Amino acid sequence: MTEVTVSPLLGVGMHAIGAFFAATCYTPQKKVRGWSWQSYWITQATFCWLLLPLIGAYLTIPDLMAVLREAPTSAMRNSFLLGVAYGVGGTAFGISIRYIGFSLTYAIAVGLSSVLGTLVPPLVKGTLGDVLHKPGSMWIMGGIVVGIMGIAMAGWAGRLKEKDLSARDQRGDFSLSKGLMLSLLAGVLSAVYGFALEAGEPIAAVASAHGAGVFRGNVVYIFSNTGAYVTTSVYCWYLHVRHKTAGELVNLPAGPERARLSVNFAMAAVTGLFWYGQFFFYNLGHVRMGAKFAFTSWAIHMIMLALFSNVMGVVLKEWRNCRRLTHATIALAIVVLVFAVLMLTNGNRVADLAAGA
């Protein structure tokens, strides 16, 4: 069995890389032309939720077939079924981006997901009380609270943005009510993905026994991500049948926009690669957090995701037609999110020092 060195600081660094991939994974969508939403979504989902998890596990898990034979069937089933539920949230997330943009979708969905995905697992296991009495726990809980405040501020900035765009008659597809409903659904079901990974832990344990080391979690994605793919593909093919758009995947319809099928597939592949990249690095960060505060991985990842997505929203000029007050609010939200990540990092560092004392 390959030993994994505990290093919370390195773990946070890996989470940062994963969160950056997550915050940027849907930006290639802006370059897609001549495709309906369902064509783009099913294509990127094929890469990130079906092909890449299989390829990633094959390349990083020694004796993969033996691991799958030895792993508990119940763990495979539960991880898959929870992934199916997450697929609904992932689809709602993608639709929400159309209505309220990258910044707000990430902020609202991530807010719910960070709290539920972090606190519910130890609560269900009955270990939350023990966790709260360990060294560094106050930094951890404080970081979660501050992170929620930063995410709420980002949501308020979105409300200001809606007013600004309405005043300028530049709303376009922007709809806070539709986007809010979808992003809330995405937030609740995104937390389920964390449970899917937790359910697959016995599979990862078998992979560790075969020498998978820091890549042990990649085998779980075969089940959690495939579950998400099933839900997504059913919905996308339903839309294709309803709107008669399946032909777009092989022959782009004529239109005023210059479009190329190869570019569309390339952009969808990049989206899928970046999405898978977020959890590839999430796993590398999670295994280095140590047993005491491994549950904080989800909060760190989600808060960093909110941070980077808001920065990306600024870079993509989603706030360019807003008032100075709106700009100041989103800027302050980003600063608060940075402090939240620093608090979570320090809490894990204190726990690590105490364990080595």
C-alpha positions as CSV (number, residue, x, y, z in Angstrom):
1,M,0.0,0.0,0.0
2,T,1.4,3.4,-1.0
3,E,1.5,5.9,1.9
4,V,-0.1,9.4,1.4
5,T,1.7,12.2,3.1
6,V,-0.6,14.6,4.9
7,S,0.0,18.2,3.9
8,P,-3.0,20.6,4.4
9,L,-1.3,23.5,2.7
10,L,-0.5,21.4,-0.4
11,G,-4.1,20.0,-0.2
12,V,-5.5,23.5,-0.3
13,G,-3.2,24.3,-3.3
14,M,-4.6,21.2,-5.2
15,H,-8.2,22.4,-4.3
16,A,-7.4,25.8,-5.7
17,I,-6.3,24.3,-9.0
18,G,-9.5,22.2,-9.1
19,A,-11.7,25.2,-8.3
20,F,-10.0,27.2,-11.0
21,F,-10.9,24.5,-13.6
22,A,-14.4,24.4,-12.2
23,A,-14.8,28.1,-12.5
24,T,-13.6,28.3,-16.1
25,C,-15.0,25.0,-17.5
26,Y,-18.2,26.6,-19.0
27,T,-16.5,29.6,-20.6
28,P,-15.9,27.7,-23.9
29,Q,-19.6,27.6,-24.3
30,K,-19.4,31.2,-25.5
31,K,-17.6,30.0,-28.6
32,V,-20.2,27.5,-29.6
33,R,-22.3,28.4,-32.7
34,G,-25.2,26.8,-34.4
35,W,-25.9,24.3,-31.6
36,S,-28.9,24.1,-29.3
37,W,-28.2,23.9,-25.6
38,Q,-28.9,20.2,-25.5
39,S,-26.3,19.5,-28.2
40,Y,-23.6,21.3,-26.4
41,W,-24.6,19.8,-23.0
42,I,-24.8,16.2,-24.0
43,T,-21.4,16.4,-25.8
44,Q,-19.5,18.0,-22.9
45,A,-21.2,15.5,-20.5
46,T,-20.0,12.6,-22.6
47,F,-16.5,13.8,-22.1
48,C,-16.6,14.8,-18.4
49,W,-19.1,12.3,-17.0
50,L,-18.4,9.2,-19.1
51,L,-15.2,9.0,-21.1
52,L,-12.7,10.9,-18.9
53,P,-13.5,9.2,-15.6
54,L,-12.9,5.8,-17.4
55,I,-9.7,7.0,-18.9
56,G,-8.5,8.6,-15.7
57,A,-9.1,5.5,-13.7
58,Y,-7.5,3.2,-16.3
59,L,-4.3,5.4,-16.3
60,T,-4.0,5.9,-12.5
61,I,-5.4,2.9,-10.7
62,P,-3.2,-0.2,-10.6
63,D,-5.0,-3.5,-11.3
64,L,-8.2,-1.6,-12.1
65,M,-10.2,-4.7,-13.0
66,A,-9.1,-6.5,-9.8
67,V,-10.1,-3.4,-7.8
68,L,-13.6,-3.5,-9.4
69,R,-14.0,-7.2,-8.7
70,E,-13.0,-6.8,-5.1
71,A,-14.9,-3.6,-4.3
72,P,-18.3,-3.9,-2.5
73,T,-21.2,-4.0,-4.8
74,S,-23.3,-1.8,-2.4
75,A,-20.7,1.0,-2.6
76,M,-20.7,0.9,-6.4
77,R,-24.5,1.0,-6.5
78,N,-24.9,3.8,-3.9
79,S,-22.3,6.0,-5.6
80,F,-24.0,5.5,-8.9
81,L,-27.5,6.3,-7.6
82,L,-26.3,9.4,-5.8
83,G,-24.6,10.4,-9.0
84,V,-27.9,10.0,-10.8
85,A,-29.4,12.6,-8.4
86,Y,-26.5,14.9,-8.9
87,G,-27.0,14.8,-12.7
88,V,-30.3,16.7,-12.2
89,G,-28.4,19.4,-10.3
90,G,-25.7,19.6,-12.9
91,T,-28.2,20.1,-15.6
92,A,-30.1,22.7,-13.6
93,F,-26.7,24.4,-13.1
94,G,-26.1,24.6,-16.8
95,I,-29.5,26.1,-17.6
96,S,-29.1,28.6,-14.7
97,I,-26.0,30.1,-16.4
98,R,-28.2,31.1,-19.3
99,Y,-30.4,33.2,-17.0
100,I,-28.1,34.8,-14.4
101,G,-24.5,34.3,-15.7
102,F,-21.5,32.5,-14.4
103,S,-20.9,34.6,-11.3
104,L,-24.4,34.3,-9.7
105,T,-25.0,30.7,-10.6
106,Y,-21.8,29.7,-9.0
107,A,-22.3,31.9,-6.0
108,I,-25.8,30.7,-5.1
109,A,-25.4,27.0,-6.0
110,V,-22.0,26.9,-4.3
111,G,-23.4,28.5,-1.1
112,L,-25.9,25.8,-0.5
113,S,-23.5,23.0,-1.6
114,S,-20.6,24.1,0.6
115,V,-22.8,24.1,3.7
116,L,-24.7,20.9,3.0
117,G,-21.8,19.0,1.6
118,T,-19.5,19.9,4.5
119,L,-21.7,19.6,7.6
120,V,-24.3,17.0,6.7
121,P,-21.9,14.0,6.3
122,P,-20.3,14.3,9.9
123,L,-23.8,15.1,11.2
124,V,-25.2,11.9,9.7
125,K,-22.3,9.9,11.0
126,G,-22.7,11.4,14.5
127,T,-19.1,12.8,14.5
128,L,-19.8,16.5,14.2
129,G,-19.6,17.1,18.0
130,D,-16.1,15.4,18.1
131,V,-14.9,17.4,15.1
132,L,-15.9,20.7,16.8
133,H,-13.7,20.0,19.8
134,K,-10.5,19.4,17.8
135,P,-7.7,21.9,17.5
136,G,-8.4,24.4,14.7
137,S,-12.1,23.7,14.7
138,M,-13.1,27.3,15.4
139,W,-11.0,28.5,12.4
140,I,-12.8,25.9,10.3
141,M,-16.3,26.8,11.4
142,G,-15.5,30.5,11.2
143,G,-14.2,30.0,7.7
144,I,-17.5,28.3,6.7
145,V,-19.5,31.1,8.2
146,V,-17.4,33.8,6.5
147,G,-17.6,31.9,3.2
148,I,-21.4,31.8,3.4
149,M,-21.4,35.6,4.1
150,G,-19.2,36.1,1.0
151,I,-21.5,34.0,-1.2
152,A,-24.6,35.9,0.2
153,M,-22.9,39.2,-0.7
154,A,-22.3,37.9,-4.2
155,G,-26.0,37.0,-4.4
156,W,-26.9,40.5,-3.3
157,A,-24.6,41.9,-6.0
158,G,-26.6,39.9,-8.5
159,R,-29.8,41.5,-7.3
160,L,-28.2,44.9,-7.8
161,K,-27.1,43.8,-11.2
162,E,-30.7,42.9,-12.2
163,K,-31.9,46.4,-11.2
164,D,-29.0,48.0,-13.2
165,L,-29.7,46.0,-16.3
166,S,-33.5,46.6,-16.0
167,A,-32.9,50.4,-15.7
168,R,-30.7,50.3,-18.9
169,D,-33.2,48.0,-20.7
170,Q,-30.3,45.5,-21.3
171,R,-31.6,42.5,-19.5
172,G,-31.5,40.1,-22.5
173,D,-32.1,36.6,-21.1
174,F,-31.2,37.7,-17.6
175,S,-33.9,36.5,-15.2
176,L,-33.1,36.4,-11.5
177,S,-36.3,34.4,-10.6
178,K,-35.7,31.6,-13.1
179,G,-31.9,31.5,-12.4
180,L,-32.5,31.6,-8.6
181,M,-34.8,28.6,-8.7
182,L,-32.5,26.6,-10.9
183,S,-29.3,27.5,-9.0
184,L,-31.0,26.6,-5.6
185,L,-31.9,23.2,-7.1
186,A,-28.3,22.8,-8.4
187,G,-26.9,23.8,-5.0
188,V,-28.9,21.2,-3.1
189,L,-28.2,18.4,-5.6
190,S,-24.5,19.4,-6.0
191,A,-24.1,18.5,-2.3
192,V,-25.3,15.1,-3.2
193,Y,-22.2,14.6,-5.3
194,G,-20.1,14.9,-2.1
195,F,-22.3,12.1,-0.7
196,A,-21.7,10.0,-3.9
197,L,-17.9,10.3,-3.3
198,E,-18.4,9.4,0.4
199,A,-20.5,6.4,-0.6
200,G,-17.7,5.2,-2.9
201,E,-15.0,5.4,-0.2
202,P,-14.9,1.6,0.2
203,I,-14.1,1.3,-3.5
204,A,-11.2,3.8,-3.0
205,A,-10.0,1.8,0.0
206,V,-9.6,-1.3,-2.2
207,A,-7.8,0.9,-4.8
208,S,-5.4,2.0,-2.0
209,A,-4.7,-1.6,-1.1
210,H,-3.6,-2.1,-4.7
211,G,-1.2,0.9,-4.5
212,A,-3.3,3.7,-6.0
213,G,-1.9,6.2,-3.5
214,V,-3.1,9.8,-4.0
215,F,-5.1,8.7,-7.1
216,R,-7.3,6.4,-5.1
217,G,-10.5,8.5,-5.5
218,N,-10.3,8.3,-9.3
219,V,-11.9,4.9,-9.3
220,V,-15.1,6.3,-7.6
221,Y,-15.7,8.7,-10.5
222,I,-16.5,5.7,-12.7
223,F,-19.7,5.2,-10.7
224,S,-20.6,8.7,-9.4
225,N,-20.0,10.4,-12.8
226,T,-21.7,7.7,-14.8
227,G,-24.8,8.1,-12.7
228,A,-24.8,11.8,-13.5
229,Y,-24.3,11.0,-17.2
230,V,-27.4,8.8,-17.3
231,T,-29.7,11.6,-15.9
232,T,-28.2,14.2,-18.2
233,S,-28.3,12.1,-21.4
234,V,-32.0,11.2,-20.8
235,Y,-33.0,14.9,-20.5
236,C,-30.8,16.1,-23.4
237,W,-32.2,13.3,-25.8
238,Y,-35.7,14.2,-24.6
239,L,-35.0,17.8,-25.8
240,H,-33.5,16.6,-29.0
241,V,-36.6,14.5,-29.8
242,R,-39.0,17.3,-28.8
243,H,-37.3,20.0,-30.8
244,K,-35.9,17.8,-33.6
245,T,-32.3,19.0,-33.0
246,A,-30.3,15.8,-33.0
247,G,-29.1,16.4,-36.5
248,E,-27.0,19.3,-35.3
249,L,-24.5,16.8,-34.0
250,V,-23.6,15.7,-37.5
251,N,-24.6,18.6,-39.7
252,L,-24.9,22.3,-38.6
253,P,-28.1,24.1,-39.7
254,A,-27.7,27.1,-42.0
255,G,-27.8,30.4,-40.2
256,P,-26.5,34.0,-40.0
257,E,-23.7,33.0,-37.6
258,R,-20.4,31.5,-38.8
259,A,-20.2,28.1,-37.2
260,R,-18.0,25.0,-37.5
261,L,-18.9,21.6,-36.2
262,S,-15.2,20.8,-35.4
263,V,-15.0,24.0,-33.2
264,N,-18.2,23.1,-31.4
265,F,-16.9,19.6,-30.6
266,A,-13.5,21.0,-29.5
267,M,-15.2,23.6,-27.2
268,A,-17.4,20.9,-25.6
269,A,-14.3,18.6,-25.2
270,V,-12.5,21.5,-23.4
271,T,-15.5,22.0,-21.1
272,G,-15.5,18.3,-20.3
273,L,-11.8,18.2,-19.7
274,F,-11.9,21.2,-17.3
275,W,-14.9,19.8,-15.5
276,Y,-13.2,16.5,-14.9
277,G,-10.0,18.4,-14.0
278,Q,-11.7,20.0,-11.1
279,F,-12.4,16.7,-9.4
280,F,-9.1,15.1,-10.5
281,F,-7.4,17.8,-8.4
282,Y,-10.1,17.7,-5.8
283,N,-9.1,14.2,-5.1
284,L,-5.4,15.1,-5.0
285,G,-6.2,17.8,-2.4
286,H,-8.7,15.7,-0.4
287,V,-6.2,12.9,0.3
288,R,-3.7,15.4,1.7
289,M,-6.0,17.1,4.2
290,G,-5.6,14.4,6.9
291,A,-8.3,12.5,8.7
292,K,-9.2,15.2,11.3
293,F,-10.6,17.8,8.8
294,A,-11.0,15.8,5.6
295,F,-14.6,16.9,5.7
296,T,-13.5,20.5,5.1
297,S,-12.4,19.6,1.5
298,W,-15.8,20.3,0.1
299,A,-16.1,23.7,1.8
300,I,-12.6,24.7,0.6
301,H,-13.3,23.6,-2.9
302,M,-16.8,25.2,-3.1
303,I,-15.7,28.6,-1.6
304,M,-12.7,28.7,-3.9
305,L,-15.0,27.9,-6.8
306,A,-17.2,30.8,-5.8
307,L,-14.2,33.1,-5.6
308,F,-12.7,32.1,-9.0
309,S,-16.2,32.2,-10.7
310,N,-16.8,35.8,-9.5
311,V,-13.3,36.8,-10.7
312,M,-14.1,35.1,-14.0
313,G,-17.4,37.0,-14.2
314,V,-15.5,40.2,-13.9
315,V,-13.0,39.1,-16.6
316,L,-15.9,38.2,-18.9
317,K,-17.4,41.7,-18.3
318,E,-20.6,40.3,-17.0
319,W,-20.8,43.4,-14.7
320,R,-19.7,46.1,-17.2
321,N,-23.1,47.9,-17.4
322,C,-23.6,48.1,-13.7
323,R,-23.4,50.9,-11.2
324,R,-20.3,51.6,-9.0
325,L,-22.3,50.3,-6.0
326,T,-22.8,47.0,-7.7
327,H,-19.1,46.8,-8.7
328,A,-18.1,47.6,-5.1
329,T,-20.4,44.9,-3.7
330,I,-19.1,42.1,-5.9
331,A,-15.5,43.3,-5.2
332,L,-16.1,43.1,-1.4
333,A,-17.7,39.6,-1.9
334,I,-14.5,38.4,-3.5
335,V,-12.4,39.8,-0.7
336,V,-14.6,38.1,1.9
337,L,-14.3,34.8,0.1
338,V,-10.5,35.1,0.1
339,F,-10.6,35.6,3.9
340,A,-12.8,32.5,4.2
341,V,-10.3,30.3,2.3
342,L,-7.5,31.7,4.4
343,M,-9.4,30.8,7.6
344,L,-10.1,27.3,6.4
345,T,-6.5,26.8,5.4
346,N,-5.3,28.0,8.8
347,G,-7.7,25.7,10.7
348,N,-6.3,22.7,8.8
349,R,-2.8,23.9,9.5
350,V,-3.5,24.2,13.2
351,A,-5.0,20.7,13.3
352,D,-1.9,19.3,11.4
353,L,0.5,21.0,13.9
354,A,-1.4,19.6,16.8
355,A,-1.4,16.1,15.4
356,G,2.4,16.3,15.0
357,A,3.0,17.7,18.5
